[in-house]
Amino acid sequence: MLTHHSYLILSAILFSLGALGVLIRRNAIIIFMCIEMMLNSVNLAFVSLSKYLGNIDGQIFVFFIMTVAAAEAAVGLALMIAFYNNRESVEVEDLNVMKW
């Protein structure tokens, strides 16, 4: 039987893998995917604790996090497509040409 501790441990592992991916990877699309994984791990923790505590507050937070994550994915992907059309690369090192 899985307890809320198991879900919290899984959430911590997923968050750590996402943070590691953001720090190590160079491809901007993979970095966005790692950020999404971090957001989903927080969602898992909120739902687990919401169920354990018996209130719905955590699930309401999950709804707002999913909304923000969808908007972030749409805007981030649009920026990556525009950048790829200009530079034909989505590497993070190539993003410094956008500085003033």
N, C-alpha and C positions, 0 to 999 in steps of 0.2 A: 504494500500500500504506500502510495506516495504522499508524503506530508508536505506542508508548506515549506519546510526546510529544504526539501529536495528541489522544489521550484525556485527557491531563492538561490541555492547553489548553482543551478543551471543558469539562472539569470546573471549571476556574477561571472560565470565562465563565458557566457555569450557577450557580456559587456566588455570583459577583458580582451576577448578575441577581436571585437570591433575596435576597441581603442588601439590595440596593437596594429591592426590593419590600417588605421588612420595614420599612425606614426611611421609605419614602415613602407607602405605602398607609394608608388609614384603616379599611378594612373588615377585621374580625377574621378572617373566613373566608379572604380573600385572603392575609392575613398567615400563616395556618396553611398555606396552599398554598405560599407562598414558603419557609417553613421546611421543608416536605417536599421542595421542589426543592433546597434546600441539602443536606439529608440524602442525597438521591439523587446529587448531584454528588460528595459524599464517597465514596459507594458506588462510583461509577464510577472514582474515583481509586484506591481500595483494590483493586478488581478488576484494573485496568490494571497497577498495580505488582506485584500478586500474580502475574499472568501473566508479567510481565517478569523478576521475581526467581526464579520457578520454585518458589515455595512456596505453601501453602494458607492461611497465616495471615490475609491480607487478606480472603479469602472468608469466613473464620469471623467476622471483624469485621463484614462486610456482613450476615451472618445476624443478629447481635445488633442492629445498627443498624436493620434492617428490623423486628425485633420491637418495639423501642422506638418506632419511627416509627408502627407500627400502633396501639400503645397510646396514643401521643400524639394521633393522629388521632381515635380513638374517644372519649377523654376530652375533648379540645378541642371536638369536634362536639357532644357531650352538653352541655357547658357553654354553647356558643353557642345551642343549642336552648332550654335553660332560660332564658338571658338574653333571647332573643328573645320567649319567651312572657311574660316579665315587662315588658319595656320596648319591645317591637316594633321593635327596632333592634339591629344588630350593629356599629355604628360604635365605634371605639376611644374616642372622646371621651365616649361615653355610659357607658363602663365605670367612670368615676370615682365613680359613685353607689354602687359596691360597697365603697368605702373606709369605714373605721370612722368 
